[in-house]
Amino acid sequence: MTKCDIKNYLENIYNVPVGAVRTRIQFGSNKKRNHRNQKIKQPDYKVAYVQLAQGQTFSFPDVFPEKDKTPEEGSMEEMEQKFMEDEKQRQKLDPRRGGVTEWFGL
């Protein structure tokens, strides 16, 4: 992407006025070696530094908003929830035992 592409992208998609854009190429690491002891170079990538227009702030948009947590009929979440409720009910102490644990059989 060029500087103009980055500026247009931020202004059109995020509605953020851009003051200046600087870019540079970051060279990939050359330190890794494979099983044959050959050097493996990581790919180069472009880094962009964006300066907003004066008095502007940027906040990341909520790309993945939270959905309602009501499980639908027959879904895995509903079955898990029902299983956990049944398990909690099964693990409750029997009130007829008077506080004596199940370890002591009657």
N, C-alpha and C positions, 0 to 999 in steps of 0.2 A: 504494500500500500504506500502511496505517496503522501506527502504532507497535505496536499489538497484533499485526497481521499479521506484521510483521518479527520480533517476539519469538517468536511461535509457530513461524514458519518455521525460525528458527535452532535453537530447542529441539527441534523434531520431526525435522527433516531432518539436521542436523549434530550433534545430541545435545550442544549447548553451552549451559550455563546462562547466561542473560543477566541482567545487573544493571540496566542502564538503556538506553533507546533515545531518541535525539534526532533529529529530522528537520528539514529546511529545504528550501525551493524555491530552486534555482539558476537564475537567469534566463539565457536563452540570449543569445549574442552578437548584436549588432545592427550589426556593422561591415561585413559582407559586402555587395557590390553586384552586381547582375546586368548583363547586356549593355545594358540600358536605363538604367543608373545608378540603379536603384531599390534601396532598402535591403532586404536579405533578413535576416529574423530567424531565428536558430536556435531550435528548440523548447526550452522550459523543462524541467528534470528535477529529480527529488527526490533529495536526498543524505541518507543515514542514517548517524549516528554511533552505534556500539554499544559499550557498556561491558560487559565480561564480569564475571561474579560474582567475588568475591574469591578469589584463589588459582588461577584458571582460566587456561589458555593455549589458544590456537587454532592448529591446523595444518591447512592445506588438505588435503582428502582427495584421493587419487589417482583422479581421475575417468576417465582414460584409461590403464589399466595397459598396460605393454609386453607385446606378444604375442611368441610364439616366432618367431624370424627364419628358420625353415625354409620355403623357398619350395615351394609345391605344384606338382604335376606339370603342365607346360604353361603355367605362369604367366609373366608378363612378367619378373618378377624372376629366375626361373630362366633364361630365355633370355638376359637381360643378363649374368648371372653366367657362363654358358657361353661367351658371346661374348668377355667379358673374358679368360677363361682361354685361349681359342684365340688371341686377339690377343697375349697375353703370350708364349705358346709360339712364335708366328710371329716375334716381335721378338727372340727370343734369338739370340745370335751363333752362327754355325756353328762348331763346334770344329775342323773340318777346315781352316778358313782360317787358323788360327794367329794370331788377333788382328787380322788385316787386315780393315778394314771393307769393306762392300759397295760403297763408293764407288769403290774400285779394282777394276775388273772383271778377272777372270782368263780 
